């Protein structure tokens, strides 16, 4: 098992798809900050506070982590690595678990990279936070990390059960974009900016449960639940990914 984990981790870090996503992760916030600086210069927009740039990563984390896991996992099938692992004696559940841990690892690495980039930008180019304390910033980044790792596990599972087929790209990306759009709907219903709050009964329970326990939602808004909820949602999606991945992958024919 540890041999597979080591091999998968090494391959992830050297894979071109991971490197491309890593570069995008670093450059996107810097480009956004540059545009804000240009607006500040030419439109006299005023000082840029850290609130504007500190959590840019959360706006594209789902898509970035999904793309990274898609690129690194799908090639395991196209280049015959999965088949070679099984021929060499690796058990199917070990292959799945290692792949999903690899997806979680990518979520962790991308988030930590974004955090370092964010700290650098906030310290050097902004006037500091207006709406967050240091503890709130730390809490938010911790929740973002939970979400990214769970999303990495889930998207990797989909690729594994679909044997790296092109349809897995479509499904993963549709889920990522769909959840981003859906999060706007959920938050608008739970925290309406205009009009009255009209959720009651089972509908209120459903919307609240989605907001509280679905990791994709954690990226849409600053933390407003206890950490127990975020840990439960993260572990829940990871466990679901593991169970579904092992059950289905065990029944798949690997050519």
Residue pairs with C-beta under 8 A, 6 or more apart in sequence:
1 94
1 97
1 98
4 85
4 90
4 94
4 95
4 98
5 98
5 101
5 102
8 98
8 99
8 101
8 102
9 102
9 105
11 72
11 81
12 18
12 72
12 102
12 105
12 106
15 71
15 72
15 75
16 71
17 67
17 68
17 70
17 71
17 72
17 75
18 68
18 71
18 72
18 106
20 71
21 64
21 67
21 68
21 71
21 110
22 68
22 109
22 110
22 113
24 64
25 57
25 64
25 110
25 113
25 114
25 117
26 113
26 117
28 56
28 60
29 53
29 56
29 57
29 114
29 117
29 118
29 121
30 117
30 121
32 53
32 56
33 48
33 53
33 121
33 125
36 45
36 48
36 52
36 53
37 48
37 125
39 45
40 46
40 47
40 48
47 126
47 127
48 125
48 126
48 127
49 126
49 127
49 128
49 129
49 130
50 122
50 126
50 127
50 128
50 129
50 130
50 132
51 129
51 130
51 131
51 132
52 126
53 118
53 121
53 122
53 125
53 126
54 118
54 121
54 122
54 129
54 132
54 137
55 118
55 140
55 144
55 222
56 114
56 118
57 64
57 111
57 114
57 115
57 117
57 118
57 144
58 144
58 219
58 220
59 219
61 110
61 111
61 114
61 144
61 147
61 148
61 151
61 219
62 147
62 148
62 151
62 176
62 179
62 180
62 216
62 219
63 173
63 176
63 177
63 180
64 110
65 103
65 106
65 107
65 110
65 148
65 151
65 152
65 155
66 151
66 155
66 172
66 173
66 175
66 176
67 173
68 106
68 110
68 152
69 102
69 103
69 106
69 107
69 152
69 155
69 156
69 159
69 172
70 155
70 159
70 168
70 169
70 172
70 173
72 102
72 106
73 99
73 102
73 103
73 156
73 159
73 160
73 164
74 159
74 164
74 168
74 169
75 81
75 164
76 82
76 99
76 164
77 163
77 164
77 254
78 164
82 95
82 163
82 164
82 254
83 254
83 255
85 95
86 92
86 95
86 254
92 246
92 249
92 250
93 246
93 249
93 250
95 160
95 249
96 157
96 160
96 242
96 245
96 246
96 249
97 242
97 245
97 246
99 156
99 159
99 160
99 245
100 153
100 156
100 157
100 160
100 238
100 241
100 242
100 245
101 153
102 156
103 152
103 153
103 154
103 155
103 156
103 157
104 149
104 150
104 152
104 153
104 238
105 152
106 152
107 145
107 147
107 148
107 149
107 150
107 151
107 152
107 153
108 145
108 148
108 149
108 152
110 148
111 141
111 144
111 145
111 148
111 149
112 145
115 141
118 141
122 128
122 129
129 137
132 140
132 222
136 222
136 223
139 223
139 227
140 222
140 223
142 227
143 218
143 223
143 227
143 230
144 218
144 219
146 215
146 218
146 230
146 231
146 233
146 234
147 215
147 216
147 218
147 219
147 230
147 234
148 219
149 234
149 238
150 215
150 233
150 234
150 237
150 238
150 241
151 176
151 215
151 216
151 237
153 237
153 238
153 241
153 242
154 237
154 238
154 240
154 241
155 172
155 175
155 176
156 241
156 245
157 241
157 242
157 244
157 245
158 168
158 171
158 172
158 175
159 168
159 172
160 245
160 249
161 244
161 245
161 248
161 249
161 252
162 168
162 171
163 252
163 254
176 216
179 214
179 216
179 217
180 216
180 219
180 220
182 216
183 216
183 217
183 219
183 220
183 221
184 220
186 207
186 210
186 211
186 217
186 220
187 211
187 220
187 221
189 199
189 207
190 199
190 207
190 208
190 211
199 207
210 217
211 217
212 225
212 229
212 233
213 229
213 232
213 233
213 236
214 233
214 237
215 233
215 234
215 237
218 230
218 233
223 230
